[in-house]
Structure formats: structure tokens, C-alpha cells
Amino acid sequence: MTQTRVHPETGKQLTRQTRKEIVSFGPLKREVEVQGWYPDDDSDSLHTGADLRQANAAYKALRAAYPDHVKQIRKKLKLTQEKAGLLIGGGKRAFQKYEAGTLFPSDAAMGLLEILNQQPDMIGILETMRSQATLKTEGWAHDAQMSPKRAKPTAPAQRVGRRGVAA
């Protein structure tokens, strides 16, 4: 006998089924079977905590596997952790944290990692862009040192009371 119930918001009839769902963390994916109350179409389904236990376990496993994935890409690109952090983003110690699993890269950094994983030769373009940006920044700092700005006179400080009114 098929179990059925009505969706509390849509009013659609739901049947107890198991369907395959894709669970992902960043680029890592795993297909799992998820029990639940499903309509005939792809609209809203209902799940209990017990129904989602397998999907949650898959998500945790993918999240735990992600630091090794980051390390594999970095090694494939022949980058040190420090250089990877400077080129891809996050700073000098970022990849140390990414590979230890204590911090995860931003979505932008994840995307860049996956592009470089698919097209490792693109690292040269990134290195060129980063070195040009560094030169420009250093040039601006040098220009600022060569032509110091004149100090402008400032108005005497006013005392401000609790209500934001000058006292």
C-alpha cells in the first residue's frame, strides 16, 4: 500500500518515495538516495530529519575531503602554499588553513581553483596579472614618497555629548 499525504502549503498529494539527489560541496559531488514525501512533479517535497541523515553525512564527507582537493590542485600547479595564497587570494597563510580544513576559500577563490585545475596553463596569466598589480602598487607608493602632501590646517576638535550635540 502506498503511503500518501497532502502538502501543507501547496495542497498537492505527496507519496512516500526514495529519489536520487546530488549533494555537493564546492566542485565535489555525490549522489545519494533520499527518502521523503514527493509530489508527482519537481515541486516542493517534505523530509524529516531521519530522511536527510544520509544526505547530511554525504555533505560532511565532501566537506572533509575538500582540503585534500585543494592540496592536489596546488601541487598540480607546482605552487607553494604561500605563493598560492598570494596568486589565488586569501594571503600568505590562506592555503595552510584551506588544506588543514580550518578555513574554506571564498566562492571566487574556489571558482579560480577549479578553472586552474581544468586549465593549469592559465597560471601564467594570473602570475603576470599579479606581478603587474604589485609593480603598480609599488610605483604608487614610490610616487607618494617623492611628493609628500602638505599638511592642511584642521579645525579645533569639538566635544560631543551623549546625544551627538556639540557640548
Secondary structure, DSSP 8 states (H G I E B T S, - for coil): ---EEE-TTT--EEEEEEEEEEEEETTEEEEEEEEEEE-SSSS--B--TTTTHHHHHHHHHHHHHHHHHHHHHHHHTT--HHHHHHHHSS-TTHHHHHHHTSS---HHHHHHHHHHHH-GGGHHHHHHHHHHHHHHHHHHHHHHHHS------------B-TTS-B-
